[in-house]
Structure formats: C-alpha cells, structure tokens
Amino acid sequence: MTEQRKDILDMLASGKITAEEAEQLIAALERGQAPTVAGHDARPKGKVKYLRVMVDATDNGEPSRVNVRVPLQLLRAGVRLAALVPPQALVKANASLRDSGVPIDLTQLKPEQLEALVEHLDDVTVEVDSPDATVRVFCE
C-alpha cells in the first residue's frame, strides 16, 4: 500500500473525509493525478515536508518564473546549527539582517519554536496576484 493511499484511509478512519471523498481520492491516485477534494487537504496535518515559493512574473515584457522548494528539514538543521554559532557572531549577523530590513533575532531561534512554526505552516497559503506577477507561498 502506498503512503498516499494509507493517508487517505487514515483520513477516512478519523472522519476527516467521507467514504465518497476517499473513493474519489483513491481513483485520482490510480489515474496518476494529484488527489484533491474541495475543502479538504489530501495530506494529514503534521506531514508538511516542503515550503514552496512560486513566482510567475513579467519583467520588461519578458516572462520569468521562479519555483523554489525548500525542505523543512533544512530549516530544522539550520536552527540546530545556529545553536553552535558563537554569540558574538550572532550579534553581528543580527545587525546585518536588521540593516537589510530583516527583523529576525537569531539568538531567539530555538528548535522547539521552529517545530511550532512548522506545525502551523500547514495552514498557510499566500497568493498574490498583480498585473505583472503571481506569487504563491505554501507548504506541501
């Protein structure tokens, strides 16, 4: 049994989706399509693995596209590594970030805080449409 099929059956067992919705999702899997049901997330909460940033833009009449998929494990590892950085270096890094307009205090990053953030990222989707660009930020 594939992990996706197991996830669908788990959602059915927990009452998150109906039997009909589960049937639709499994049929979509068998057709090789990404399973979706209106109003329901096909991935159980807490299984977020990537932060995705997609930008489609037009710059001086030329189309450009950005599609970045960042593994959240990389963010977790970065937070753990930040604990190894000497405090003096963190102070300098914070000053540089602040000067660049990024108000983040690296001395305050803790692994348990990152886990809480990752848990809530599952609910976040940002979409920006403008005449020159479309931006989407979401987790998958």
N, C-alpha and C positions, 0 to 999 in steps of 0.2 A: 504494500500500500504506500502510495506517495505521501509525502509530508502535507501537500496541499489537500489531498483527499481526506487525510486524517484530521486536518484543521477544520474542514467543512463538517465532518461528522462530529467533532468536538463542539462546534458552534450549535449544531442541531441538538446534541445531547444536553447542552446547557440552556437551551431555549432562546438563544440569540437569533436564530433564524427558524423559519418553518420548514416542514418536510418538502413543500413545493420549491422553496428557495434553495434548499440543499440539492434537490434534483436538478435545478437549473444550473447551479454552480458545478456540479459533477459533469453534467452534459457539456458545459463550456470547457471544462478541463479535457474531456475526451476529444473535443474538436480542436484542442490546442490553443484555445483563446484564454485570455486572462479572465478569470471569473469575477463577475460583479453582480450585485443585487442592489437595486435602488434603496438607499437608506441604510445599507449595511456594509461594513468593512469586511473584506474577504480574508483578512489576517486577524488572528486573535490579538487582543490587546497585550502589549508587552513583548511582541515579537518584532519590533522595529529593528531593522539592521542597517539602513542607509538613510542619509539625508540627501535629498535630490534637489538641485537647483537647475532650472531650465530657463533659458532666455532666448527668445527669437526677436531680433531687432533689425532695423534698417538704419544704416549709417551712411549718409551721403548717397542714398539711392541703392546702396549695396546691402544685400541681406547678410546677416551674420547670425550665428547660432552658438550658444553655449549650453552644454549638457554635462553637469558635474554630479557624480555620485560618490559621496564621501561615506566610507564605512564608519559607523558609530563606534566600532572597536578602536579605530584610530583616535577618536576624541577621548575615549576612556584611557587609552595608553598615554596620550599626551598629558592628561590630568595627573596620572600617576608619575610620569616623568617630571612634571613641574615640581613635584614634592622634592626632587633631588637637586633642583637648582638653588644655588646659594641665595640667601635673602637679599644681598647687595645687588645681584644680577636682576632679581625680580623687581626691585625698586627702579632700576634703570629701564627695564622692559616696560613697566607700568608708565613711566614718564614718556617713553617713546610712543606707546599706544595712545596715551592721553593727547599728546601733541598731534597725533594723526587723526584725532577725532573718534577714537575707540575707547569708550569709558569702561574698561574692564580692569578689575584689580586681580592680578594673577595670584596674589598672596591669599586671596579668599577662596580660590578654587579648591574644592575638596571632592574626592571620588564619590562620596555619598550624595553630595549635591548634584553631581553630574547624573547619577542614576535617577534622581527625582526629575531632572530636566528631561532625560531621555524617555522616561515613562510618560510624560505629558506631551512630548513631541508627536506621539502617535495621533493626537487630536488636532494637530496644527497643519493647516494648508493655507498658504498665502498665494493669492493670484492677483497680479497687477496687469491691467490692460491699458495701453495708451496707443495713440496713433502710430508711434514709432517702435513700440516694443511690447512684448508679452512676457511676463516673468511669473514663474511658478516655483514655489519652495514647499516641499512636502517630504514626508517620510514614507519609506516602503520597507 
